[in-house]
Amino acid sequence: MKTSPLVTESKPGCIQATLDVIGDKWTGLLLRELTECPKTFGELELELVGISPRTLSQRLDKLETDCITTKSLYCERPPRYKYALTKKGADLKEVLNSMATWGEKYSSY
């Protein structure tokens, strides 16, 4: 089987660099939710059925640290934020779409 030139000719570690950002459980689904529009923590909790608030908070913090998302204050008391993709985060849409296409093609659901 012939391997795609993109995979074989890419710099070592490029796939790992992507997985370091989107490889954690829930991160891909979280990013999918943010591709539509900015959302609040509560909205993300409702959309990601089964995610714990702690895990959601950890994933959002990591994505912000990696400059994938940004948060903006929309209520001061108590502090409430909306989360959105940065340009860097929006560039992951193509990756997520490719993953979704592959999943649809080979899904056993």
C-alpha positions in Angstrom: 0.0 0.0 0.0 1.4 3.4 -1.0 1.5 6.1 1.7 0.4 9.6 1.0 3.4 11.9 0.3 2.0 14.4 2.9 2.4 11.9 5.6 5.8 10.5 4.6 7.4 13.9 3.7 6.2 15.9 6.6 8.6 16.9 9.3 9.0 14.4 12.1 6.7 15.3 14.9 4.1 17.2 12.9 1.4 14.6 13.6 2.4 14.4 17.2 2.1 18.2 17.4 -1.5 18.0 16.2 -2.3 15.2 18.6 -0.8 17.2 21.5 -3.5 19.8 20.8 -6.6 17.6 19.8 -5.6 14.2 21.2 -7.2 14.4 24.6 -10.6 12.9 25.2 -13.4 15.4 24.6 -11.1 18.0 22.9 -12.2 17.2 19.3 -15.9 17.3 20.3 -15.3 20.6 22.2 -13.6 22.1 19.1 -16.5 21.0 16.9 -18.9 22.8 19.2 -16.9 26.0 18.9 -16.7 25.9 15.1 -20.3 27.1 14.9 -20.1 30.1 17.2 -18.8 31.3 20.6 -20.4 29.5 23.5 -20.6 29.7 27.2 -19.4 27.1 29.6 -23.0 26.1 30.3 -23.8 25.8 26.6 -20.8 23.6 26.1 -21.8 21.4 29.1 -25.2 20.9 27.6 -23.8 20.0 24.2 -21.1 17.6 25.5 -23.3 15.2 27.3 -21.3 13.2 29.8 -18.3 15.6 30.2 -17.6 16.6 33.8 -17.3 20.3 34.6 -13.7 19.7 35.8 -12.7 18.0 32.5 -14.4 20.8 30.5 -12.6 23.4 32.5 -9.2 21.6 32.0 -9.7 21.3 28.2 -10.7 24.9 27.9 -7.7 26.1 29.9 -5.3 23.9 27.8 -6.8 25.2 24.5 -6.5 28.7 25.7 -2.8 28.1 26.7 -2.2 26.6 23.2 -3.8 29.7 21.6 -6.6 27.6 20.1 -9.4 29.3 21.9 -9.9 32.7 23.6 -12.4 33.6 26.3 -14.2 36.9 26.7 -15.9 38.2 29.7 -19.7 38.8 29.2 -20.8 39.0 32.8 -18.8 40.5 35.7 -20.7 39.2 38.7 -20.3 36.3 38.8 -17.6 36.2 36.1 -18.9 34.4 33.0 -17.1 33.9 29.8 -17.8 33.0 26.2 -15.3 30.8 24.4 -14.4 31.1 20.8 -11.8 29.8 18.3 -8.8 31.9 17.4 -7.5 31.9 13.8 -5.2 29.1 14.8 -8.2 27.2 16.2 -10.3 27.8 13.2 -7.5 26.3 11.0 -8.3 23.0 12.8 -11.7 22.8 11.1 -10.2 21.1 8.1 -8.6 18.5 10.3 -11.8 17.9 12.2 -13.8 17.7 8.9 -11.3 15.1 7.6 -11.6 13.1 10.8 -15.4 13.3 10.5 -15.3 12.1 6.9 -13.1 9.2 7.8 -15.3 8.3 10.8 -18.4 8.4 8.6 -16.8 6.1 6.0 -15.5 3.5 8.5 -17.9 3.9 11.4 -19.6 0.8 12.7 -22.4 2.7 14.4 
